[in-house]
Amino acid sequence: MYYLKTEQSFDSAHFLAGYNGKCRNIHGHEWRVVIEICRPDLDAEGQTRDMMFDFGQLKKDVKREVDAMDHALIIEKGSLMPATLAALQEEKFRIIELPYRPTAERLAHYFYEKLTSCGYQVHRATVYETPNNCASYEE
């Protein structure tokens, strides 16, 4: 099996609703997203002969998905009072609502699904919340 790995990063804020600890408060991270794709063989001809995939295209696709989260407040849908959410939106804050808590584990699954839907055979998606702490998802 052949593997390619690339990474991108983005800055965003989040909080964990219903969590009894400091992460229940809004705080930010420089998230690092590492995507590993795999394939059992290499291309036999053309520009990508003896390559698994064009790194340039993979990097572009990962960057597009990661940039979509950059400089946003990522929240779990329903975790803010309607008036609070409305006030933030009125102030033109960029808010991304997800149907689950925005944990590193859930974001790893999120990016796994996003890159799979781009046609990649994703082996593993890893999301670093800090330089030393990460969560991975693979099937």
HELIX and SHEET records of a PDB file:
HELIX    1   1 LYS A   22  ARG A   24  5                                   3    
HELIX    2   2 PHE A   55  ASP A   67  1                                  13    
HELIX    3   3 PRO A   82  GLU A   90  1                                   9    
HELIX    4   4 ALA A  104  SER A  117  1                                  14    
SHEET    1   A 6 ILE A  95  LEU A  98  0                                        
SHEET    2   A 6 ALA A  72  GLU A  76  1                                        
SHEET    3   A 6 TYR A   2  HIS A  14  1                                        
SHEET    4   A 6 HIS A  27  ARG A  39 -1                                        
SHEET    5   A 6 VAL A 122  THR A 130 -1                                        
SHEET    6   A 6 ASN A 133  TYR A 137 -1                                        
END                                                                             
